């Protein structure tokens, strides 16, 4: 799966909502009530068309998740950071069509996409990744262990927030 900007017609918010509406309705869920609230941030950001900070996780056929990604300065860090938040997943994960293992794989793939962005098009040494819930932290707990092959010099999870810093030598190698 790849994390891609939501700017192509087949990856527009409108197209994604259409796909997710079919997914929800396939198990008898009323999409108009299902999507109330959680989709409001995206609806607002895309009211005038595409929004450059929105990304989606795609396997080439389906969109599995979406999030807002921004590169910004924070007083706590000396360099720009990459922040990912407002994570939405396809109704297949929320309505039991996909199992918990598939959900975990999607969350890890989304995080991996953010790491890739931080090393490529949105260069940043630090990442703040806001999980959907503190329960999702279990999928990333092993990354807190310091190992020689780790990409991270620091990796912490506090509630539903992952904060990590890439090793400087890893950043230099990717440049």
N, C-alpha and C positions, 0 to 999 in steps of 0.2 A: 504494500500500500504506500501511496505517496501523499504528502501534504502539499496541496496546490492552492494558489490564489483562486478565489471565487469570482472570476471575471469572464470566463468563457460561457457561452450560452448554456452548455450542458452542465456547468458548475455554478450557475447563478443561484441566488437564494430562492428565487421563484421556482426554478427547476428542481432544486433539492426539496423544497416543501412539497412539490407535486409528487415526487418519488416517495417521500415519507408519509404523505397522505394515503397513498395506495397501500403502503405497508401497514399503517394503522387500521385502515378500513378492512384489510384482508382478514383481520381477527375480530371484526365487529366493533371496533372502537370509533366513536364519533370524533373525527379529527378536529372539528371546530372547538370542542371543549378540551380535547387532549392538548392542543397546541396553545391554549390561552395562557398567557403569562411567560412561559419559558422562551417563546419565540419573539417576544416583544422587542428585545434589544436588537435582534437582526432585522426585524421589520422596520424599526426606526432608522437603523444605519443604512438600509438599502432603499429607503423611501424615494430617493432621487436617482437610483441606479446602483451600480456596483460600488462597493466600498473597499479601498485598498488594504484595510487591515483584517479582512475576513478571509479565512483559509478553510479548506475542507480536506478530509482524508478520503481518498478515492482508491479503489482497486482497479479502476479503468472501466468498470461497469456500473458500480454503485457508489454512492457517497455514504460513508459509515459514520462520520462525525464532522463537526465544524467547530471553529473557535475563532476568537479575535486575537490577533498577534500584533504587538506593537514594540518598536524599538524606542527606548526613552531613557532619559537621565533620571536617576534618583539620588538623593543626597547621601544615601547609605553606600553607594558604589562610586568608584572613581571614573568608571567608563560606562558607556551606554549598556543597558540591560535589554534582554528580550523577555517580554511578559506575554503569557498566554492565559486567557480567561474566557468566560462565557462559553464553556464547552457544552455543546449539544451532541447527543448521539441519536442515531436513527431509532425510530420506534421499535425496530426489531429487537433491540437490546432492552428497552424498557417494558415491552409487552410480552416477553418470554418466548419470542420466536427464535431468538438466538440464546444460547446458554451462557452461563457465567464465565466460562473459559473463553468464549468468543468475545465477550465484553472486555475481559482483562486484556486479551490480545489487541483489541482496538485501542484501549487506553494507552497501552505500551507503544503501539505503532504511532499514535498521536504524539506522545512525548518524544519518541525517536525523531519524528518529523520536525519538532521544535528544535531539538539539538542540531539536526542537519541545517535548519535555517540559520541557527546561531553561528554555524561554521561556514556558511556560504553566503547567501544573498542578504541576510540581515545580521551581519557580523556583530557578535557580542560575546563577552567572556562570562557573563552571568545570566542565569535564567530564573524567572519566577513563573511557575506553572501552577495555576489554580485548579485543583481537582474538582470534580463534581460533588464529592462528599469526602469526609475524613475516612470513610470505609474504603475508598479507592486507594488509600496509601499502602495497603497491603501488597499491591502489585509492584510497588517500587521499593519496598523495605530493604531488599538485598543490595540495592545501590548505595545504601548508607555505609556499607562495609568498605574500608579502605583497602584496595588491592593494587598491586603493581600495574596491572593492565587497565585500570579504570581510567575513563576519560575525565573524571572529576577530581578536583583538588578538595572540594567541599560538596557535601550532599546532605541536606537536612530536610526533614518532613515535620511540619508543625500543623496539626489539624489537617486541613485540606490544601495546604500550601507546600509545594516543593520549592526549595531554593537551592541552586547549585552553581558552582563555578567550574568552568573547564580548566584543565591543566594548561598552563601557558605553552608548554612544548607541543601539546596537541593542537593548539591554535596555530602555532607557527608551521607545523607540518601540513595543515590543511590549506594554508595560504598559497 
